Amino acid sequence: MAVSFDKAFGVHDDALKLRTMRAEILAHNLANADTPGFKARDIDFRTTLQQAAEGRLQASAGLALQTSHARHLSTDKPAYTLQGVPLELKYRQPSQASMDDNTVETEQELARFARNAGDFQASMTFLSSRIRGLLGAIKGE
């Protein structure tokens, strides 16, 4: 009987990838907390993971960015993708506007980052126990 790793691991594989991407996004927000005009961004983790689990992630056919010079930003590769589909980064609305038009709220970003790290660790613990269980089954224990 063949073992299907997709069935064995469930959505935790995609969850780990999303958690890693979200950690990068939140770290980017924190790094730019003092940059005037910087807009904090994030992903809708729950919705994106649900779409990945249901196989509903689809590439959107949007307008392509046109460049007129070779040194303009390249749009060849999106920054964050899951299952080959670019993730939609959303702008965060601050609870209190800042004088320099920066939307990063450092304390809230730190709390989100810590929560994301804890959720990442929970998924890693679950996957680790699944792998131990599969190894035990393979060894006949």
C-alpha positions as CSV (number, residue, x, y, z in Angstrom):
1,M,0.0,0.0,0.0
2,A,1.4,3.3,-1.1
3,V,1.8,6.2,1.4
4,S,0.4,9.5,0.2
5,F,2.4,12.3,1.8
6,D,-0.2,14.8,0.8
7,K,-2.9,12.9,2.8
8,A,-0.5,12.2,5.7
9,F,0.6,15.8,6.1
10,G,-2.7,17.5,5.3
11,V,-2.6,21.3,4.9
12,H,0.4,21.6,7.3
13,D,2.9,21.6,4.3
14,D,1.1,24.7,2.8
15,A,0.7,26.2,6.3
16,L,4.4,26.1,6.9
17,K,5.1,27.7,3.6
18,L,2.5,30.4,4.3
19,R,3.8,31.0,7.8
20,T,7.4,31.4,6.4
21,M,6.2,33.9,3.8
22,R,4.1,35.8,6.4
23,A,7.2,36.0,8.7
24,E,9.1,37.6,5.9
25,I,6.3,40.1,5.2
26,L,6.0,41.0,8.9
27,A,9.8,41.4,9.3
28,H,9.8,43.6,6.2
29,N,7.0,45.7,7.9
30,L,9.1,46.0,11.1
31,A,12.2,46.9,9.2
32,N,10.4,49.8,7.6
33,A,8.7,51.0,10.8
34,D,10.6,54.3,10.5
35,T,10.3,54.8,6.8
36,P,8.1,57.8,5.9
37,G,5.2,56.8,3.7
38,F,5.7,53.0,4.1
39,K,2.5,51.0,3.9
40,A,2.3,47.8,6.1
41,R,1.2,44.7,4.2
42,D,0.1,41.2,5.1
43,I,-1.7,38.2,3.7
44,D,-5.1,36.8,4.7
45,F,-3.6,33.6,6.1
46,R,-6.9,31.8,6.8
47,T,-8.5,32.5,3.5
48,T,-5.3,31.6,1.5
49,L,-4.8,28.3,3.4
50,Q,-8.4,27.4,3.0
51,Q,-8.2,28.0,-0.8
52,A,-5.0,25.9,-0.9
53,A,-6.7,23.1,0.9
54,E,-9.7,23.1,-1.4
55,G,-7.5,23.4,-4.5
56,R,-9.1,26.7,-5.3
57,L,-6.0,28.9,-5.7
58,Q,-6.1,30.3,-9.1
59,A,-3.8,32.7,-10.9
60,S,-5.6,36.0,-11.6
61,A,-5.3,37.5,-15.0
62,G,-4.5,41.0,-14.1
63,L,-2.9,43.9,-16.0
64,A,0.8,43.5,-16.7
65,L,3.1,46.3,-15.6
66,Q,4.6,48.0,-18.6
67,T,8.2,49.3,-18.4
68,S,9.9,51.7,-20.7
69,H,13.5,51.3,-19.5
70,A,15.7,48.3,-18.9
71,R,16.4,49.4,-15.3
72,H,12.8,49.5,-14.3
73,L,11.5,46.9,-11.8
74,S,11.1,43.5,-13.2
75,T,7.7,41.7,-12.9
76,D,9.0,38.3,-14.1
77,K,8.7,36.6,-10.7
78,P,6.1,37.5,-8.0
79,A,7.5,37.9,-4.5
80,Y,5.3,35.3,-2.8
81,T,3.7,32.3,-4.4
82,L,1.9,29.2,-3.1
83,Q,1.4,26.2,-5.4
84,G,2.7,28.4,-8.2
85,V,0.0,31.1,-7.7
86,P,1.0,34.6,-6.6
87,L,-0.3,35.6,-3.2
88,E,-2.3,38.8,-2.8
89,L,-0.7,41.1,-0.3
90,K,-3.2,43.4,1.4
91,Y,-2.5,46.8,2.9
92,R,-3.1,47.1,6.6
93,Q,-5.3,49.9,8.0
94,P,-3.6,51.4,11.1
95,S,-5.7,52.0,14.2
96,Q,-4.1,55.5,14.5
97,A,-2.6,57.5,11.6
98,S,1.0,58.6,11.9
99,M,2.4,62.0,11.0
100,D,4.7,60.6,8.3
101,D,2.0,58.5,6.6
102,N,3.6,55.2,7.7
103,T,1.1,52.5,8.6
104,V,3.4,50.2,10.6
105,E,2.3,49.9,14.2
106,T,5.4,48.3,15.8
107,E,3.8,46.8,18.9
108,Q,1.0,45.1,16.8
109,E,3.5,43.9,14.2
110,L,5.6,42.4,16.9
111,A,2.6,40.6,18.4
112,R,1.6,39.3,14.9
113,F,5.2,38.1,14.3
114,A,5.3,36.3,17.7
115,R,1.9,34.7,17.1
116,N,3.0,33.6,13.6
117,A,6.1,32.1,15.1
118,G,4.1,30.1,17.6
119,D,1.7,28.9,15.0
120,F,4.7,27.8,12.8
121,Q,6.1,25.9,15.8
122,A,2.7,24.2,16.3
123,S,2.6,23.1,12.7
124,M,6.2,21.8,12.9
125,T,5.4,19.8,16.0
126,F,2.4,18.3,14.3
127,L,4.4,17.3,11.2
128,S,7.2,15.9,13.4
129,S,4.7,13.6,15.2
130,R,3.2,12.5,11.9
131,I,6.6,11.7,10.5
132,R,7.5,9.7,13.7
133,G,4.2,7.9,13.3
134,L,4.9,7.1,9.6
135,L,8.4,5.9,10.5
136,G,7.0,3.7,13.2
137,A,4.5,2.2,10.7
138,I,7.2,1.6,8.2
139,K,9.5,-0.1,10.8
140,G,6.5,-2.2,12.1
141,E,6.6,-0.8,15.6
